[in-house]
């Protein structure tokens, strides 16, 4: 006699970064923006009529879709919105990766790519980054069922030139190519420039990083109207109301405030470049980040021990210990003051001795 257990879908889930809630902690582990959202977001929340929550939200999230379309210079039927870029990507996996051929993505990247592939029973192959942790574009020329990669990549932070991105797209015009651009605002040119040139391209972005709205969960995809319709068809098949009322109105105001957005990005980039110099002074080496974090290691200090020492003093960074990156820590860019406290601890740790600080 068979058991109901024989019919379960088992999967090893994605494990998100720690979300501690401690007074006076320095949280540099999940790449959140250290600055608040646009003041216009606060204004719309202050004026929001709570009576509106009686009603279902617009299933099309039309005001938000229109605002994103206008900001990016595309038509509204080229925009799909979801509950964070994770939601958008998961729906895209389900919608576009249905071949028996394996999809391709880097060996060092977001672990949820492989989780979604396993969840949806999608075959996949991980393509090894080179010794400098950059994409090997030729590895994506072979036959496949689709391609996805982040640019900049995570956790490395490396930004690939748009010519590399286009080369991969051009060699895969018979499948869907998804470029995951969560950190593009801190880097360089976006693959959005290629949307009108390649009808197999989908670009995914988020409000969680540069727009300081990780807690609102807003992500979006931009592509051609045909692919956007397929995404919406999949979404409406299991949940018509993915975006809540407050996310829609706050998202619209965040998009409208271009000046605040650009100033926030500038501050983070300036702090990142200053932080690189400080890390160099302390003997760290790091990959050339184009994101709001730095992937760094030290030749004389074990990364896990350093991670634990920081955590013991309520300074949170990210550590994996995975193959090829076992001595790296990912340090999110905080405010200048937060980064100064991080470096003050690191200096004391190195100069006074790790044993004394760990007591």
N, C-alpha and C positions, 0 to 999 in steps of 0.2 A: 504493500500500500504506500503510495507516495505521500509526501508531507507538503503542507503549504510552503514550507521553507525551501522546497525545490524550485519554487516559482518566483522567488524574490530577485530583485535586481540589486546585487551587491556592488559596492564601489568604494574605493579609497578616496575620501573627500578631500577637497582643497582646505588647507588650514590657513586662515588669514593671520595677519600680524597681530601681536598683542595689543589690546586696547585698555591699558591701565587707567585708572581714574584716581590719581593721588595728588594731594596738594603740593605745589612747588616742584612737580616733576618736570623734566625736560624731555619732551616726546619727539624723538627724531627717528622713528622706526617705521612709519607707514606712509611717508611722503605726502602728508597733509600740508596744506598751506598754513604758514604760521600767522598770517594776517587774516582779519575778518572779511566776510563778503562785502560787496559794495554797500554803502550806506542806503542806496535805493532799495536794497533787499530788506533792510531793517524798516524803512518807511512803509513799504507795502505790507509787511507783517503787522506793523502797528495799526494800520488802517483796515486790515482785513476783517470782513464781516463774517464772524464765526457761523452765522446762520446759513452761509453758503455750503457748509459741510454736510447739511442735510441731503444735498444733491450729489449724484454721481458726477465725476469730472467728465470733461469732454473726452471721449475715447480717442479722438484724433489729436488731442493736445494742440489744437490748431494755432493758438496764439504763440505758443512756444516754438512750434515748427516754423511759423512765419518769421519770428524774430531771428532764429538761427539761420534761416535761408537768406534773409536780408543781410545779416552780418557777413556771411560767407559768399555773397554774390551768386547764389544759385536760386532755382525755383523751389517753391514749397514742396512740390511732388518729388523732390530729390532728397528729402530729409525724413529720417525715421528717428523717433525718440524712444528711450527706454529707461528703466530704473537703474541708472548707472551704466557705464560702458560694459560692465560684466554681463548685465542682462542683454544688452544689444548684441554682444559677441556670442553669447550662448544661443540666442535665437538665430543668429547668422550661421553658426555651426549646424544647427538643426535644419535650417532652410537650404543651405548651399553645399554642404559636404555629404552627399548621398551616393557617391560613387563607391565601387568596390576597390578602387585604387587608393593607396594611402595618401593622406594629406601630409604636407611638409611644413615643419617649423623648426626653429633653432633648438639645439640641445640645452642651451642655457637661456632660459626665458621664463615667462609666467608658467607656474606649475598647473594652473587651471586649464591650459590648452589640452594637456594630456588627460586631465580629469573629465573635461567635456567630451573628448574623443571616446574615452572609455564609457561614459554615461550613455552616449548616443550610438555606441557600437561602431565608431568610425575608425577604420585602420589608419595608422599614422607612422611616420618615420621622422626621427629627430636628426637634423643636419648639424654637424659639428661646426661650431664657430672656430675661426683660425686661432693661432697662438696669441693674437692681440685682441681676441674676443670680438672680431668683426665677422659679418656675414661673408660666406664664400658663395658668391652669386651663381657660379657655375653648378653648385650642388642642387640648385633649383631648376635646372634645365631639363631634368629627366621627367619621364611620364609620371603623372600624379593625379590625385583627385581634388586638389585645391592647395592653396598656399596661404599661410598667415604668418606674419612676423610683426613685432613692435618696432617702431622707430620714433624716438630713441628706444633702445632695448632696455629691458629690466631683468635682472638687477644691475646690469653693467653700466647703464646710462649712456652708452655709445650711440651717437647719431650717425646714420649712414647718409651720404650725399644723395640727393634726389636722383642723380644719374644711375646710381646703383639700384635704387628702388624701381626706377623705370625699366631698367634692364631685366629685372626679375619679372615684372608685369609683362613686358613685351615677349618674353620667352614662355609665357603661360596663358596665352589668349584663349585657350580652349577650356580653361577652368576659372573659377572665381579666385581672385586674390584679395585678401583683406589686409590692409595696413592699419595697425593698431597704434594710434597716435596720442596716447594719454599725456605725453610729456612734450609734445611738439612745440608748444608755445615758448619753451625755454631753450629751443634748439635752433632750427633753421627752416628751410622751405618745406612746405607740406605737400603730400601726395595729392591734395585737393587740386593742385594745378593740373593733374593728369586725368581728372574725372571725365572731361569731355572727349579725351583722346582714346580712352580704353573703356569699353562697355562691360568689362569683366571686373572692374575695380570697385572696391568698397573701402571707404576711409572712416574709421571710428575714432571719435574723440569724446572728451568728458568735461564735466564742470567740477570734478573733484579736486583737481590740482591747481591750475592757474586761476580758476574762478572761486576758489575757497569754499566749495559747497559739497564736500564729501558727504556730509550728513543729510543732504537733500536727495542724493542718489539721482543724478541726471546724466545720461549719456546719450549719444546720438551717432547715427551713421549718415553719410552723404554718398550718394551714388547716382545712377541714372534712374528715371522713374520706373522702369520695368523691374529692376532689382528691389527698389524700395517697396513696390507693390507686393512682391513675394514675401518680404519681411513682415509687412503689415498683415498679410493673409495668415502667416504662421502665428503672429501675435494674437490676432483676433480669434484664432482657433482654440486658444486656451485661456486667455484673459484679455478682455476688451478694455479694461480700465487699469492699465499699468501705472499711469502717472496720476498722483493725487493732486487735489486742487492747489494746495500751497506750493508744491514743487513747480507747478506750471507758472503761477503768477510770480514767484520769486525768480525762477529761471529767466523769464522775460526781462525783468528789471536788471538782472546781472548782465545779460547780453547787451542791453542798451547802454550800459555805463562803460563805454570803451576806454575812456581816459583813466578811470580807476583801475581797470583791468591791465592796461599797458604799464601803468606806474607800478603795480604790484609785481608784474613779471620782471620789470627792470630791477626792482629792489632785490628780488630773489637771485637773479643772475649776478648782480654785483656782489652779494654776500657769498654766492657759490665760488666766484673767482677769487675773492679774498680768502675764503676757507681753504681753497687749494694751496694758496701760498703758505698759510699757517700749517697745513698738514706737511708740506715739503720741509718747513723749518724743523718739524718734529721727527723727520726721517721717514714719514709715510710715503708710499708710492700709491698711485691711483690711476684709474682709467679716465680718459678725457671726457668728462660728463657733459652731456647736452640736456640734462634734465634738472629736476629740483632735488637731486641727491648726488652723493659721491660714493663710489665703490672703491674702498681703500684697504690697504694692508700695510703691516710694518714688518720689516725683515727680522727684527729682534724680539717681537712680542707675539705670543700666541693669540690668535683672534678670539677664540672661545674664552680664554681667560680674561682678555680685555673686555669682551662683551659682558661677562659676568660681573666684573669689577664696576663697570659703568652702571649696570642694572642695580647693583647693591647700593649705589649712590643716587638712585632714581633718575638716571640718565638712560633713556631707552634708544637703542639703535637696532638694526636687524642683522642677524647672523644665521647662516644656513648650515655650514659645515659640509656642503655637498662636494662631490668630486669636481675637481678643477678650480673650485672657488672656496675651498675649505679654510683659507687664511684671509678671506675678505670679509669686511663688514660694510653694510650699506648705511650711510649716514644721511638722513634727510636734512635739507637746509631749513634751519629755523630762523628766528630773528637774529640780528647781529648780537644781541645780548645773550641769547640762548647758546649761540655758537661760541661766544667768548667763555661762557661757563664750561662748555664741553672742553675747550682747549686748556682752560685752567686746570681742569681735572687731569687731562692727559699729561700735562707738564708735570704735575705733582706725582702722578703715577710713575712716570719714567724717572724723574729726578730723585724722588725720595724712596723709591722702591715699591714694587707691587705688593710685597708681603705686608708691609706696614699699613697700606691703604685697605687691604682686604680684611684686616682684623676688625 
